[in-house]
Amino acid sequence: MSDAQGLAKYSEAMRQEIAQARELVAQLHAQLPRYELVVWTAGNVSQRVRNPEVADGSADVFVIKPSGVAYEELTAESMVVCTLDGELIDGTRAPSSDTAAHAYTYQHLAHVGGVVHTHSTYATAWAARGEEIPCVLTMMADEFGGPIPVGPFAIIGDDSIGRGIVQTLRESRSPAVLMQNHGPFTIGKDARSAVKAAVMCEEVARTVHISRQLGDSVPMRSEDIDALYARYQNVYGQ
Ligand SMILES: O=C(CO)[C@@H](O)[C@H](O)COP(=O)(O)O
């Protein structure tokens, strides 16, 4: 299942980048069950591969998992390659059912290099309530720069989910959005960063939920959130 030309129209350098992305995306998929962010075949990870021959990014592609394949069966070879229009250009199976959402996000957020979707329990419980996760932890200020916002309810099948992701994240520093009644989508400079955001999103969703059972959380000052975010994003681990 590929278009007539497949990857032949891309440079050798880009084909090597795509091969490396297949290896990486296959490995990163294993992190979703490892951190208990998905069950069965739910969830997906993708990474953009930029085409240096077209500066506006319109000729970029991305690597994503095939739809409905068990995590233990995912390999680099089984990963599929799509255009930013969501069209399959190389792969032996149909791409993820969330391909349109990933594609729309890459099309409209040029800085995004990786997208992840999970159904992690606590973050999805907040999504079921349509309630953003308030920024009441320094860990949230570090990673999300504020609350984790809720995106609109959208049914899979067209650009709706992608539009909801983009319109929500454009208004937030957060790399995670809780799509109402569905679950979290995360973005990053690459797929590994987006997977990290998905792991941290579930962690804080759980902690803040538990805190809520014990009483009211103590709000954080915006200036403290800003300072923590700036430190973590620009200094930590450098
Ligand atoms: O929530 C959804 C559908 O929006 C996905 O997480 C599916 O559960 C996984 O679909 P594939 O990536 O296997 O097509």
The ligand as an SDF file (V2000), in Angstrom:
LIG
                    3D

 14 13  0  0  0  0  0  0  0  0999 V2000
   -8.3610    7.0530   19.9650 O   0  0  0  0  0  0  0  0  0  0  0  0
   -8.0790    6.6040   18.8810 C   0  0  0  0  0  0  0  0  0  0  0  0
   -8.9530    6.8230   17.7490 C   0  0  0  0  0  0  0  0  0  0  0  0
   -9.0820    8.2480   17.7460 O   0  0  0  0  0  0  0  0  0  0  0  0
   -6.8060    5.8580   18.6680 C   0  0  0  0  0  0  0  0  0  0  0  0
   -5.9600    5.9390   19.8280 O   0  0  0  0  0  0  0  0  0  0  0  0
   -7.0310    4.4090   18.4380 C   0  0  0  0  0  0  0  0  0  0  0  0
   -7.4120    3.8060   19.6100 O   0  0  0  0  0  0  0  0  0  0  0  0
   -5.7330    3.8370   17.9250 C   0  0  0  0  0  0  0  0  0  0  0  0
   -5.8710    3.8380   16.5680 O   0  0  0  0  0  0  0  0  0  0  0  0
   -4.7050    3.3460   15.5840 P   0  0  0  0  0  0  0  0  0  0  0  0
   -3.5230    4.2910   15.7640 O   0  0  0  0  0  0  0  0  0  0  0  0
   -4.3290    1.9340   15.9860 O   0  0  0  0  0  0  0  0  0  0  0  0
   -5.3600    3.4310   14.2320 O   0  0  0  0  0  0  0  0  0  0  0  0
  1  2  2  0
  2  3  1  0
  2  5  1  0
  3  4  1  0
  5  6  1  0
  5  7  1  0
  7  8  1  0
  7  9  1  0
  9 10  1  0
 10 11  1  0
 11 12  2  0
 11 13  1  0
 11 14  1  0
M  END
$$$$
